[in-house]
Amino acid sequence: MYDFSSTVALARDLLFNPNSFWRLAFLIILGDAVLTQLIIHFVPYTEIDWETYMSQVELYIKGVRDYSLITGPTGPLVYPAGHVHIHELLYNITNAGSDKYLAQQIYAALYVVSLALSCALYSQAGGQPNWVILLLPLSKRLHSIYVLRLFNDTWAVAAAQIAVFAYARGLDDIGTLLFSAALSIKMSVLLYLPGILVVLLRRRGLSTMTRLVVTMGSVQALIALPFREHPLPYLKNAFDLSRVFLYEWTVNWRFVSEATFLDATFAKSLLLAHAVVLVAFGLFKWCRPDGGVLKVIERALRHPSYPAGRAPTTADEVTTILLTSNLIGILFARSLHYQFYSWYAQQLPFLAWRTPYPTLMKLSILAAIEYAWNIFPSTVYSSAILCTANTLLVVGIWFGYASGRHFVSSAASKTE
Protein backbone atom coordinates (compact mmCIF):
# COMPACT_ATOMS: atom_id res chain seq x y z
CA MET A 1 0.00 0.00 0.00
CA TYR A 2 1.32 3.45 -0.94
CA ASP A 3 2.64 5.37 2.07
CA PHE A 4 1.79 9.01 1.37
CA SER A 5 3.22 10.19 4.71
CA SER A 6 6.68 8.84 3.91
CA THR A 7 6.65 10.71 0.57
CA VAL A 8 5.72 13.93 2.36
CA ALA A 9 8.48 13.33 4.89
CA LEU A 10 11.01 12.75 2.09
CA ALA A 11 9.92 15.91 0.28
CA ARG A 12 10.10 17.93 3.47
CA ASP A 13 13.57 16.59 4.14
CA LEU A 14 14.79 17.51 0.64
CA LEU A 15 13.26 20.97 0.76
CA PHE A 16 14.21 22.05 4.28
CA ASN A 17 16.93 19.84 5.81
CA PRO A 18 20.37 21.43 5.24
CA ASN A 19 21.92 17.96 5.35
CA SER A 20 19.90 17.03 2.27
CA PHE A 21 20.90 20.12 0.27
CA TRP A 22 23.15 18.29 -2.18
CA ARG A 23 20.65 15.51 -2.78
CA LEU A 24 18.15 18.12 -3.94
CA ALA A 25 20.88 20.01 -5.83
CA PHE A 26 21.88 16.84 -7.68
CA LEU A 27 18.31 16.28 -8.83
CA ILE A 28 18.02 19.90 -9.98
CA ILE A 29 21.33 19.85 -11.84
CA LEU A 30 20.46 16.57 -13.53
CA GLY A 31 16.99 17.76 -14.47
CA ASP A 32 18.28 21.06 -15.82
CA ALA A 33 20.95 19.28 -17.86
CA VAL A 34 18.16 17.30 -19.54
CA LEU A 35 16.09 20.46 -20.03
CA THR A 36 19.07 22.21 -21.63
CA GLN A 37 19.48 19.36 -24.12
CA LEU A 38 15.79 19.57 -25.01
CA ILE A 39 16.19 23.30 -25.63
CA ILE A 40 19.15 22.70 -27.95
CA HIS A 41 17.26 20.06 -29.92
CA PHE A 42 13.89 21.78 -30.22
CA VAL A 43 14.53 25.55 -30.09
CA PRO A 44 16.28 27.15 -33.09
CA TYR A 45 19.72 28.69 -32.60
CA THR A 46 19.88 32.45 -33.20
CA GLU A 47 23.07 34.04 -34.53
CA ILE A 48 24.10 37.26 -32.79
CA ASP A 49 27.78 37.49 -31.85
CA TRP A 50 29.25 34.00 -32.37
CA GLU A 51 30.32 34.62 -35.97
CA THR A 52 31.84 37.93 -34.92
CA TYR A 53 33.86 36.20 -32.20
CA MET A 54 35.11 33.68 -34.74
CA SER A 55 35.95 36.35 -37.35
CA GLN A 56 37.90 38.34 -34.80
CA VAL A 57 39.79 35.28 -33.57
CA GLU A 58 40.61 34.34 -37.14
CA LEU A 59 42.34 37.69 -37.60
CA TYR A 60 44.25 37.07 -34.36
CA ILE A 61 45.33 33.61 -35.58
CA LYS A 62 46.53 35.21 -38.83
CA GLY A 63 48.84 37.43 -36.81
CA VAL A 64 46.93 40.68 -36.28
CA ARG A 65 47.87 42.08 -32.86
CA ASP A 66 46.54 45.64 -33.13
CA TYR A 67 43.12 45.71 -31.44
CA SER A 68 42.01 48.61 -33.62
CA LEU A 69 42.33 46.32 -36.67
CA ILE A 70 40.47 43.32 -35.22
CA THR A 71 36.80 43.48 -36.14
CA GLY A 72 33.88 41.31 -37.23
CA PRO A 73 30.35 41.49 -38.68
CA THR A 74 28.89 43.25 -35.62
CA GLY A 75 31.83 45.48 -34.77
CA PRO A 76 35.35 45.72 -33.34
CA LEU A 77 36.89 43.55 -30.64
CA VAL A 78 36.00 45.17 -27.30
CA TYR A 79 36.86 42.38 -24.84
CA PRO A 80 40.15 41.68 -23.02
CA ALA A 81 42.69 39.08 -24.09
CA GLY A 82 41.21 36.23 -22.04
CA HIS A 83 38.19 36.35 -24.33
CA VAL A 84 40.49 35.96 -27.33
CA HIS A 85 42.33 32.96 -25.86
CA ILE A 86 39.09 31.15 -24.95
CA HIS A 87 37.57 31.72 -28.37
CA GLU A 88 40.76 30.74 -30.13
CA LEU A 89 40.38 27.37 -28.42
CA LEU A 90 36.69 27.23 -29.37
CA TYR A 91 37.61 28.19 -32.94
CA ASN A 92 39.94 25.21 -33.17
CA ILE A 93 37.50 22.78 -31.52
CA THR A 94 34.46 23.79 -33.59
CA ASN A 95 36.09 23.87 -37.04
CA ALA A 96 36.46 27.65 -37.23
CA GLY A 97 33.10 28.07 -35.53
CA SER A 98 31.12 26.23 -38.20
CA ASP A 99 30.14 23.34 -35.92
CA LYS A 100 27.55 25.26 -33.95
CA TYR A 101 25.97 22.11 -32.49
CA LEU A 102 29.28 21.22 -30.83
CA ALA A 103 29.57 24.82 -29.64
CA GLN A 104 26.09 24.55 -28.12
CA GLN A 105 27.10 21.36 -26.32
CA ILE A 106 30.18 23.09 -24.89
CA TYR A 107 28.00 25.96 -23.67
CA ALA A 108 25.48 23.49 -22.28
CA ALA A 109 28.28 21.94 -20.22
CA LEU A 110 29.33 25.44 -19.13
CA TYR A 111 25.75 26.18 -18.08
CA VAL A 112 25.57 23.02 -15.96
CA VAL A 113 28.92 23.85 -14.37
CA SER A 114 27.67 27.35 -13.60
CA LEU A 115 24.50 25.92 -12.05
CA ALA A 116 26.57 23.56 -9.89
CA LEU A 117 28.81 26.46 -8.82
CA SER A 118 25.73 28.44 -7.84
CA CYS A 119 24.54 25.55 -5.70
CA ALA A 120 27.97 25.37 -4.11
CA LEU A 121 27.83 29.08 -3.23
CA TYR A 122 24.34 28.70 -1.73
CA SER A 123 25.40 25.64 0.26
CA GLN A 124 28.61 27.19 1.53
CA ALA A 125 26.95 30.43 2.65
CA GLY A 126 23.68 29.02 3.93
CA GLY A 127 20.95 31.36 5.08
CA GLN A 128 18.10 30.12 2.88
CA PRO A 129 15.97 26.96 2.77
CA ASN A 130 16.98 24.23 0.34
CA TRP A 131 13.94 24.79 -1.88
CA VAL A 132 15.24 28.19 -2.98
CA ILE A 133 17.58 26.50 -5.46
CA LEU A 134 14.52 25.16 -7.26
CA LEU A 135 14.27 28.70 -8.65
CA LEU A 136 17.64 28.48 -10.42
CA PRO A 137 16.58 26.48 -13.53
CA LEU A 138 13.45 28.56 -14.17
CA SER A 139 14.95 31.33 -16.29
CA LYS A 140 14.02 31.15 -19.97
CA ARG A 141 16.34 34.04 -20.83
CA LEU A 142 19.37 32.50 -19.09
CA HIS A 143 19.11 29.23 -21.02
CA SER A 144 18.88 31.27 -24.20
CA ILE A 145 22.01 33.29 -23.35
CA TYR A 146 24.03 30.11 -22.90
CA VAL A 147 22.93 27.62 -25.54
CA LEU A 148 20.92 29.59 -28.10
CA ARG A 149 23.13 32.70 -28.30
CA LEU A 150 26.61 31.51 -27.19
CA PHE A 151 27.51 34.80 -25.50
CA ASN A 152 30.99 35.28 -24.06
CA ASP A 153 29.60 36.70 -20.78
CA THR A 154 28.99 33.13 -19.62
CA TRP A 155 32.72 32.36 -19.40
CA ALA A 156 33.37 35.43 -17.27
CA VAL A 157 30.41 34.49 -15.05
CA ALA A 158 31.75 30.99 -14.36
CA ALA A 159 35.23 32.28 -13.55
CA ALA A 160 33.75 34.94 -11.25
CA GLN A 161 31.63 32.30 -9.47
CA ILE A 162 34.72 30.22 -8.71
CA ALA A 163 36.51 33.36 -7.51
CA VAL A 164 33.65 34.22 -5.12
CA PHE A 165 33.67 30.64 -3.84
CA ALA A 166 37.43 30.86 -3.18
CA TYR A 167 37.17 34.23 -1.43
CA ALA A 168 34.33 32.88 0.72
CA ARG A 169 36.58 30.03 1.83
CA GLY A 170 39.38 32.42 2.73
CA LEU A 171 41.55 31.43 -0.25
CA ASP A 172 42.36 35.01 -1.17
CA ASP A 173 45.38 34.40 -3.39
CA ILE A 174 43.49 31.79 -5.42
CA GLY A 175 40.41 33.98 -5.47
CA THR A 176 42.45 36.89 -6.80
CA LEU A 177 43.91 34.79 -9.62
CA LEU A 178 40.44 33.54 -10.55
CA PHE A 179 38.97 37.04 -10.36
CA SER A 180 41.75 38.26 -12.63
CA ALA A 181 41.00 35.44 -15.07
CA ALA A 182 37.33 36.46 -15.11
CA LEU A 183 38.26 40.11 -15.61
CA SER A 184 40.44 39.15 -18.57
CA ILE A 185 37.32 37.83 -20.32
CA LYS A 186 34.98 40.75 -19.73
CA MET A 187 35.40 44.09 -17.97
CA SER A 188 32.00 43.78 -16.27
CA VAL A 189 33.63 41.63 -13.57
CA LEU A 190 35.01 44.90 -12.13
CA LEU A 191 31.63 45.29 -10.41
CA TYR A 192 32.81 42.81 -7.76
CA LEU A 193 35.99 44.77 -7.02
CA PRO A 194 34.67 47.19 -4.35
CA GLY A 195 33.36 44.29 -2.28
CA ILE A 196 36.59 42.34 -2.80
CA LEU A 197 38.67 45.29 -1.57
CA VAL A 198 36.55 45.58 1.59
CA VAL A 199 36.94 41.87 2.33
CA LEU A 200 40.69 41.88 1.67
CA LEU A 201 41.31 44.99 3.79
CA ARG A 202 39.39 43.59 6.72
CA ARG A 203 40.79 40.07 6.47
CA ARG A 204 44.36 40.62 5.25
CA GLY A 205 45.27 44.24 5.90
CA LEU A 206 46.45 47.09 3.72
CA SER A 207 49.79 45.57 2.68
CA THR A 208 48.37 42.25 1.52
CA MET A 209 45.41 43.94 -0.14
CA THR A 210 47.83 46.13 -2.09
CA ARG A 211 49.87 43.09 -3.10
CA LEU A 212 46.78 41.31 -4.36
CA VAL A 213 45.65 44.36 -6.34
CA VAL A 214 49.09 44.42 -7.98
CA THR A 215 48.63 40.71 -8.71
CA MET A 216 45.36 41.49 -10.49
CA GLY A 217 47.13 43.98 -12.73
CA SER A 218 50.04 41.64 -13.34
CA VAL A 219 47.73 38.82 -14.42
CA GLN A 220 46.01 41.17 -16.87
CA ALA A 221 49.39 42.15 -18.33
CA LEU A 222 50.48 38.52 -18.60
CA ILE A 223 47.32 37.42 -20.40
CA ALA A 224 47.60 40.41 -22.76
CA LEU A 225 51.25 39.72 -23.69
CA PRO A 226 50.46 38.88 -27.34
CA PHE A 227 49.25 42.47 -27.74
CA ARG A 228 52.22 44.14 -26.02
CA GLU A 229 53.43 45.83 -29.22
CA HIS A 230 50.16 47.78 -29.48
CA PRO A 231 49.27 48.56 -25.85
CA LEU A 232 47.17 51.70 -26.39
CA PRO A 233 44.64 50.18 -28.84
CA TYR A 234 44.39 47.17 -26.54
CA LEU A 235 43.63 49.23 -23.43
CA LYS A 236 41.28 51.55 -25.30
CA ASN A 237 39.17 48.73 -26.74
CA ALA A 238 39.36 46.08 -24.01
CA PHE A 239 38.80 48.43 -21.05
CA ASP A 240 36.83 51.29 -22.56
CA LEU A 241 35.05 52.97 -19.65
CA SER A 242 33.62 55.71 -21.88
CA ARG A 243 31.81 53.41 -24.30
CA VAL A 244 28.39 54.72 -25.37
CA PHE A 245 25.76 52.03 -25.89
CA LEU A 246 22.90 52.14 -28.39
CA TYR A 247 19.52 53.12 -27.00
CA GLU A 248 17.76 50.47 -29.08
CA TRP A 249 19.38 47.65 -27.08
CA THR A 250 18.95 48.96 -23.54
CA VAL A 251 16.91 46.76 -21.23
CA ASN A 252 17.01 48.96 -18.12
CA TRP A 253 16.64 52.59 -19.26
CA ARG A 254 13.94 52.43 -21.94
CA PHE A 255 11.65 54.53 -19.74
CA VAL A 256 13.90 57.58 -20.20
CA SER A 257 14.08 59.39 -23.54
CA GLU A 258 16.85 58.61 -26.02
CA ALA A 259 18.19 62.15 -25.61
CA THR A 260 18.49 61.61 -21.86
CA PHE A 261 20.01 58.17 -22.31
CA LEU A 262 22.76 59.54 -24.58
CA ASP A 263 23.40 62.62 -22.44
CA ALA A 264 26.81 62.61 -20.74
CA THR A 265 25.20 64.12 -17.64
CA PHE A 266 22.97 61.07 -17.29
CA ALA A 267 26.02 58.77 -17.46
CA LYS A 268 27.86 60.84 -14.84
CA SER A 269 24.80 60.83 -12.59
CA LEU A 270 24.62 57.05 -12.73
CA LEU A 271 28.33 56.79 -11.94
CA LEU A 272 27.93 59.16 -9.00
CA ALA A 273 24.91 57.26 -7.68
CA HIS A 274 26.83 53.99 -8.03
CA ALA A 275 29.73 55.41 -6.02
CA VAL A 276 27.45 56.91 -3.34
CA VAL A 277 25.59 53.64 -2.74
CA LEU A 278 28.84 51.65 -2.61
CA VAL A 279 30.34 54.11 -0.13
CA ALA A 280 27.17 53.97 1.97
CA PHE A 281 27.34 50.17 2.16
CA GLY A 282 31.05 50.40 2.97
CA LEU A 283 30.53 53.01 5.68
CA PHE A 284 27.45 51.66 7.39
CA LYS A 285 27.03 47.97 6.52
CA TRP A 286 30.06 46.00 5.33
CA CYS A 287 32.33 46.92 8.25
CA ARG A 288 29.76 46.59 11.03
CA PRO A 289 31.16 43.28 12.34
CA ASP A 290 34.47 45.07 13.01
CA GLY A 291 33.02 48.05 14.82
CA GLY A 292 32.57 50.36 11.88
CA VAL A 293 34.55 51.67 8.95
CA LEU A 294 36.52 54.27 10.94
CA LYS A 295 38.02 51.62 13.18
CA VAL A 296 38.83 49.45 10.16
CA ILE A 297 40.61 52.33 8.41
CA GLU A 298 42.44 53.29 11.60
CA ARG A 299 43.76 49.77 12.08
CA ALA A 300 44.69 49.51 8.39
CA LEU A 301 46.80 52.67 8.52
CA ARG A 302 48.33 51.98 11.91
CA HIS A 303 49.21 48.34 11.26
CA PRO A 304 49.18 47.79 7.47
CA SER A 305 50.66 44.30 7.74
CA TYR A 306 47.84 43.02 9.97
CA PRO A 307 44.14 42.45 9.28
CA ALA A 308 42.15 45.66 9.63
CA GLY A 309 39.17 43.71 10.89
CA ARG A 310 38.72 41.99 14.21
CA ALA A 311 35.74 39.73 13.62
CA PRO A 312 36.32 36.56 11.56
CA THR A 313 34.67 36.68 8.15
CA THR A 314 32.18 33.96 7.29
CA ALA A 315 31.37 32.46 3.91
CA ASP A 316 27.88 33.93 4.24
CA GLU A 317 29.25 37.41 4.87
CA VAL A 318 31.84 37.37 2.09
CA THR A 319 29.41 35.96 -0.47
CA THR A 320 26.75 38.51 0.49
CA ILE A 321 29.18 41.43 0.20
CA LEU A 322 30.56 40.36 -3.18
CA LEU A 323 27.19 39.59 -4.75
CA THR A 324 25.73 42.83 -3.38
CA SER A 325 28.64 44.77 -4.86
CA ASN A 326 27.84 43.20 -8.23
CA LEU A 327 24.12 43.93 -7.86
CA ILE A 328 24.73 47.61 -7.07
CA GLY A 329 26.83 47.93 -10.21
CA ILE A 330 24.08 46.32 -12.30
CA LEU A 331 21.45 48.66 -10.83
CA PHE A 332 23.39 51.74 -11.97
CA ALA A 333 24.79 50.34 -15.22
CA ARG A 334 24.74 52.79 -18.14
CA SER A 335 22.95 50.17 -20.20
CA LEU A 336 22.06 46.52 -19.75
CA HIS A 337 21.87 44.28 -22.81
CA TYR A 338 20.05 40.95 -22.80
CA GLN A 339 23.15 38.84 -22.33
CA PHE A 340 24.05 40.86 -19.23
CA TYR A 341 21.29 39.04 -17.33
CA SER A 342 23.79 36.22 -16.91
CA TRP A 343 25.87 38.50 -14.67
CA TYR A 344 23.44 38.02 -11.78
CA ALA A 345 20.56 35.73 -12.78
CA GLN A 346 21.75 32.80 -10.65
CA GLN A 347 22.55 35.11 -7.73
CA LEU A 348 19.09 36.63 -7.48
CA PRO A 349 17.44 34.05 -5.16
CA PHE A 350 20.44 34.28 -2.83
CA LEU A 351 20.17 38.08 -2.75
CA ALA A 352 16.40 37.98 -2.29
CA TRP A 353 16.94 35.91 0.85
CA ARG A 354 19.24 38.65 2.20
CA THR A 355 16.22 40.97 2.37
CA PRO A 356 13.64 41.09 5.20
CA TYR A 357 10.72 40.88 2.79
CA PRO A 358 8.08 38.19 3.18
CA THR A 359 8.53 35.18 0.92
CA LEU A 360 5.70 36.18 -1.42
CA MET A 361 7.33 39.56 -2.03
CA LYS A 362 10.72 37.96 -2.64
CA LEU A 363 9.22 35.65 -5.23
CA SER A 364 7.33 38.54 -6.81
CA ILE A 365 10.54 40.56 -7.21
CA LEU A 366 12.29 37.59 -8.82
CA ALA A 367 9.34 37.01 -11.16
CA ALA A 368 9.31 40.70 -12.11
CA ILE A 369 13.00 40.65 -12.97
CA GLU A 370 12.62 37.51 -15.08
CA TYR A 371 9.59 39.02 -16.82
CA ALA A 372 11.45 42.23 -17.69
CA TRP A 373 14.43 40.36 -19.13
CA ASN A 374 12.14 38.34 -21.40
CA ILE A 375 10.42 41.32 -23.04
CA PHE A 376 11.99 42.00 -26.44
CA PRO A 377 12.39 44.73 -27.36
CA SER A 378 12.24 46.34 -23.96
CA THR A 379 9.44 48.79 -23.25
CA VAL A 380 8.88 51.74 -20.95
CA TYR A 381 7.04 49.40 -18.58
CA SER A 382 9.44 46.44 -18.68
CA SER A 383 12.49 48.65 -18.06
CA ALA A 384 10.73 50.49 -15.23
CA ILE A 385 9.77 47.16 -13.68
CA LEU A 386 13.38 45.96 -13.92
CA CYS A 387 14.83 49.08 -12.32
CA THR A 388 12.20 49.03 -9.59
CA ALA A 389 12.81 45.36 -8.80
CA ASN A 390 16.60 45.78 -8.74
CA THR A 391 16.18 48.82 -6.47
CA LEU A 392 13.91 46.88 -4.12
CA LEU A 393 16.59 44.20 -3.82
CA VAL A 394 19.33 46.71 -2.95
CA VAL A 395 17.07 48.51 -0.46
CA GLY A 396 15.98 45.20 1.04
CA ILE A 397 19.57 44.08 1.53
CA TRP A 398 20.34 47.43 3.19
CA PHE A 399 17.56 46.97 5.72
CA GLY A 400 18.03 43.21 5.93
CA TYR A 401 21.23 41.20 5.97
CA ALA A 402 23.92 43.29 4.25
CA SER A 403 26.66 41.52 6.22
CA GLY A 404 25.07 38.11 5.84
CA ARG A 405 22.45 36.37 7.94
CA HIS A 406 25.11 34.81 10.17
CA PHE A 407 26.26 38.20 11.47
CA VAL A 408 22.73 39.35 12.27
CA SER A 409 21.98 36.11 14.13
CA SER A 410 25.25 36.35 16.09
CA ALA A 411 24.68 40.00 16.95
CA ALA A 412 21.15 39.27 18.11
CA SER A 413 22.29 36.41 20.35
CA LYS A 414 24.87 38.66 22.02
CA THR A 415 22.19 41.17 23.04
CA GLU A 416 19.96 38.54 24.65
N, C-alpha and C positions, 0 to 999 in steps of 0.2 A: 504494500500500500504506500502511495506517495506521501512523504513526510514534508508537508508545506513548511512547518516550523523550522526544520533544519535548513531549508533553502533560505528562509528569511534570516536565520542566524548567520549563514555563510555570507549572504549579501551585506548584512550589517557589518560583519567582520572586515570584508573587503573595503567597504566604503568609509569606515571610521577607525579601524584599529591601525595605529601607526606601524605595528609589526607586520601588517599585511600589505603595506604600501607597494612593495615591489611585485607582489603577486598581481595586484590590480594593474600596476604600470606595465607589466609584461603583456597582459591581455590587451591593453590599450595600444601598445606599440605594435603588437602582432596584428590586431584588427586594422590599425591605420596603415600598416604596410600593405595589407590586402586591398584596402580602399584606394590607396595611391596607385596600385597596379590597375585597378578597374578604371580609374580616371585616365591613366595613360592609354589604355586600350579603347576606351569608348568616347573620350572627349578630344576633339581635334586640337592639335598643337597650333599655336599662334606665333608667328615670327615677329619679334620686336627688335631685340638687340643681339641675338646669338650670331647672326651673320656678320654684324659689325665687329663683334669681339674677334671672330675668326679672321676677318679681313685685316684687322689691326695687327693681330698676332702674325699673320703671314708676312706683313711688312717687316715686323721685328725679326722673324726668322731669316728674311732676305738680307738683313744687315742694317736696317734703318734704326738709328739710335737717337735721332732728334725727335722729341715728342711732338713738336710743331708740324712734323711731316707725317705722323702716323694718324691715319683717319680711316673711316669706313662709311658705309651707306647712310648711317644716321648721325655722323659727326666725328669729331676728333677724339683721340684717346684722352680721357680725363680721370683715369684711375691710377693709383700708384703701381709700382713695379711688381708687387706681389700678385696683383690681378693678371699681369702679363705672364708671369711664370706659371700660374695655375692654368691659364687658358692656352699657353703653349703646350702643356701636357695634354689638355683636353683636345687640342688640335691634332696632336699626334695619335691619340687613342681613337678618335672618332673620324679618322680619314679626312682631315682638313675641315672637320665640322659637318661633313655631308651625312654622316650616320647619326641622324637626330634621335632615332629610337634608342641607340646606345647612350647618347647624351642624356636622354630622359631617364634611363635606368640609373645612371650615375647620380643624377640629381634626386631621384627617388631614394637612393641609398643615403644621400646627404640629408634629405628630409627626415628619414627615420633616425639617423644619428642625432640630428638636432632635437627631435622629439625626445629621444632617450636622455640627451644632455639636459633638457628642460626638466624631465622627471628627476634627474639626479640633483639638480639645483633645488627643486621643491622638497625633495626628501632630506637633503643635507640641512636646509634652513628650517624646515618645519613651519609650524604656525598656521596651517590650514588643514581641514579634513582631507582624507584621501580622495574623496569623490571630486574634488576640485579639478584634478587632472583629467577627468572625463571631458572637460571643456576644451582641452588642447587640440583634439582632432577635428573640431567642429567648424573650422574656418575654411570656407570655400575659396576665398581670395588667397590664403596662404598656400594651399595646394597648387593653385594656379601659378603663383610666383615661382614655385620650385619646379614643377614638372611640365607645365604647359607654356612657360615663358623663358625658363633657364636663365634667370637674372643672376648677376654676379654678387649681389647683396648677400645671397644665401651663404656664400663661402666666408664672408666677413662675419656674419652672424654666428656661424658654428665656431669659428676661432674665438670670437668674443665670449661665447658661452663657456668654453673651456677655460678661458682666462678668468672669468668671474668665479668659476668653480675652484680654480687654484687659489685665487685671492681669499675666497671664503674659508679655505682650509689652512690659510696662513703661509702658503707657498708663494711668497711675494716675488722671488726671483723668477720662478717658472711662470707665474702669472704675468709678469712684465714682459717676458719673451713672447708669450702667447698673445698678449694685448698688442704688442708691436707687430706681430704677424698679421693680426686682424686689421690693424691700421694700415698695413702695407697693401691691403686689398681694396679698402674703401675708407675715405676720410671721415665718414660718418661715425666711425668708432670713437672719434675724439669726444663724443658726447659723454662717454664714461669717465673721461679723464678727471674732471673735478672731484667726483666721488672717490676715485682711486687715490688722488693726492691727499684727500682727507684721511683715508684709511692708512696710507703709508706714513703720513706724518704722525698720526696717533700711535701707530703700532711699531714703527721703526725709527722715528726721529728724523730730524732735518737732514743730517748727513747722508743717511741711507736713502731717504727719499730723493735727494739730489742725485745720488749715484744711479738710482733706478731710472730717473728721468733722462739722464745722460745715456743710459743703456737703451732706452726707447729710441732716442735719436740715432744712436750708433747702429741699431738694427735696421732702421730705415735707410741709412746710408749704405749699409752692407747689401741689402736687398736691391738697392738702386744702382749698384756698381756698373752694370752694363751701360747705364746712361750717363756715366761720369764725365764724358767729353762734352755733353750738352746739358749742364746742370740747370741753367735758368729756364729753358723750355720745360724741363721735367718738373721743376718746382711750381712753375706757373700753371701747368695743366693738371698735375696730379694733386696739388693742394691749393686749388684756387678758392680762396675764401670770399672773393668778390663776384662769384659767378651769379648771373641773373637768369632765373628760370622762366620758362614760358608760362603765361597765365592759363593757356588752354589745358595744361596738364596738372594744374594744382588741385589737390584733393582737399586741402585744409583752409584755403583762403578764398574760395569762390564767392563767399558772401560779401567781399569787398570789391570795389570796382577795379577794372584793369589798370586804370590810371593810378589808383592808390597802391595796388600790388607792385607796380613797377617803380614807384617813387622811392628814391634813396632814403627819404626820411622814414618811411614805413619799415624798411630793412633795419635802419639804425635803432628804431624804437623796439623792434623785436629783439635785437641783440642786447639792448639795455635791459629790457624786461627779463630776458634769459639770465643775464648777469645778476640782476637784483634778486630774483627768486633763488638762484644758486647760493648767493651770499647769505640770504635769509636762512636757508636750510643749514648752511655752514655755521652761522652765528648762533642759531637758536635750537637746532635739532640734532645735527650730526655729531656734535661734541658734548652733548648732555651727559653721557655716561662718565665723562672725565671732568665734570665740574664746570663745563662751559668753555667757549672758544678762547677767552682771554687767558685762562690758565694753561690751555694747550699751547698757545703761542708763546707764553712766557717760558714754559718748560722747554719748548723747541729752541728758543733763542739762548736760553741759559745753559742748556746741556744738549747741544745738537747731535751728539753721538748716542743719546739715549732716547727711548720712546717718549713722545710728548704726551701720550695718554697714560692713564693709571689703571683704568678698568680693562680687563681682557676683552678683546673683540670676539664676538660669536659669528658663526656662519650666517645666522639669521640677520644679524646687524649688517655685516659686510654686504651680503647679497641685497638687502633692502636699500642700502645707500647707493650701491652701484646701479641698480635697476632704476631707482628714483632719479639719479643723475641723468640717465639715458632718457627717461620719460620727460623730464623738464626740457631737455634739448629738443625733443620731438614736438612738445607743445608749442615752442616758440620758433620752430623751423621756418625759414623763409618760404619754403614750398615743400610739400610732401607729394611725391609721385606714388603710383600704386605699388611699385615694388618695395617702397620704403616701409610698408606695413610689416614686412618681415623683421624689421629692426626691433619690434617690441611685441608682436602678436602673441608669441608664446610666453611672454612675461606678464601679460595683462591679468590673468587670474591671480597670480602671485601678488601683484600690486593691489588688486581689488581687495584682497584679504589683508592688506596693510592699512585699510581704511576702517573707520568705526561704523560704516553704513550697515543697515540690515541686509540680510542675504538677498532679498528680492531686489533691492536697489543696486547691489553689486552686480547681480546678473543682468539687470536692465542696462547698466552702463556698458557692460561687455557686449550685450546685444546691439546697443546703439552704435558702438564703435565698429563692430563687424558689419552692420547695415551700411554705415557711411562709406566704408572701404569697398563695398560691392556695388555702389552706384556709379555707373559710367555712362557718360561723363559726369563729373561731380556737379552738384547743383548748389544754389544758395542754401537750401535747407540741409542737404547732406553734409556740406562743409561746416555749417553752423552747429549741427548735431555733433560732428566729430570734435570740433574745438571745445564745445560745452562738455562733452564726456571726458575728454583728456583733462580739462580744467578741474572737473569734479574729482578725478582720480588724484591729481596733485594736491588739491585742497583737502581731500579726505586723508591722504597720507600725512599731511601737515598736522591735522587734528587727531590723527590716529596713532600709527606705529612707525614714525619716521626713522627710529633707531632700531626697528625690529620689535617683534612681539615679545621676545625674550627679555629685553631691557625693561619694557613696561611691566611685565609680570614680576621681575626681580625688584624693581623699584617699589611696586605696590606692596610686596611682601615685607620689605624693610620698614614700611610705615605702619604696619599692623602691630 
